[in-house]
Amino acid sequence: MPEPGSKKYDTKRARARKEAERSGISDQDAGRAADEELQRDPRHRSSGPRTERGRGPKGERPGNTD
């Protein structure tokens, strides 16, 4: 799934922005509308860290009793 900052996300955002502009929304509001539309879709939300290292220092991880 595309996540914010990825190339696929940016491509989808640009398409959504262009559609919003065509429907009569101002240039500035079209960017906000495209972001909101993509962020509402659960498939485009960040899935969190993918590795143990991405969760942070071992002693500060939630649920760590070591």
C-alpha positions as CSV (number, residue, x, y, z in Angstrom):
1,M,0.0,0.0,0.0
2,P,1.3,3.5,-0.8
3,E,2.3,5.5,2.3
4,P,2.8,9.2,2.6
5,G,6.0,10.2,1.0
6,S,6.2,7.3,-1.4
7,K,6.2,7.7,-5.2
8,K,2.9,5.9,-5.5
9,Y,1.2,8.1,-2.9
10,D,2.5,11.2,-4.6
11,T,1.2,10.0,-7.9
12,K,-2.2,9.3,-6.5
13,R,-2.2,12.7,-4.7
14,A,-1.3,14.5,-7.9
15,R,-4.2,12.8,-9.8
16,A,-6.7,13.6,-7.0
17,R,-5.5,17.2,-6.9
18,K,-5.9,17.6,-10.6
19,E,-9.4,16.1,-10.4
20,A,-10.3,18.6,-7.6
21,E,-9.0,21.5,-9.7
22,R,-11.1,20.3,-12.6
23,S,-14.2,20.3,-10.4
24,G,-13.7,23.9,-9.5
25,I,-11.8,23.8,-6.3
26,S,-9.1,26.5,-5.9
27,D,-5.5,25.5,-6.4
28,Q,-4.6,25.8,-2.7
29,D,-7.7,24.0,-1.5
30,A,-7.2,21.2,-4.1
31,G,-3.9,20.1,-2.4
32,R,-5.6,20.0,1.0
33,A,-8.6,18.1,-0.4
34,A,-6.4,15.5,-2.1
35,D,-4.4,15.0,1.1
36,E,-7.6,14.6,3.2
37,E,-9.1,12.2,0.7
38,L,-6.0,9.9,0.7
39,Q,-5.5,10.0,4.4
40,R,-9.1,9.0,5.0
41,D,-8.5,5.8,3.1
42,P,-7.1,3.2,5.5
43,R,-5.0,1.6,2.7
44,H,-2.9,4.8,2.5
45,R,-2.0,5.1,6.2
46,S,1.4,4.2,7.5
47,S,1.7,0.7,8.7
48,G,4.4,1.6,11.3
49,P,7.9,0.3,11.7
50,R,8.8,-2.7,9.7
51,T,11.7,-3.9,11.8
52,E,12.7,-4.2,15.5
53,R,15.2,-1.4,15.0
54,G,12.4,0.8,13.7
55,R,10.6,0.5,17.0
56,G,13.3,2.5,18.8
57,P,15.9,1.8,21.5
58,K,15.3,-1.6,23.1
59,G,14.9,-0.2,26.6
60,E,12.3,2.4,25.5
61,R,10.0,0.0,23.5
62,P,6.5,-0.3,24.8
63,G,5.9,-3.6,26.6
64,N,9.6,-4.2,27.0
65,T,10.5,-5.6,30.5
66,D,14.2,-6.3,29.8
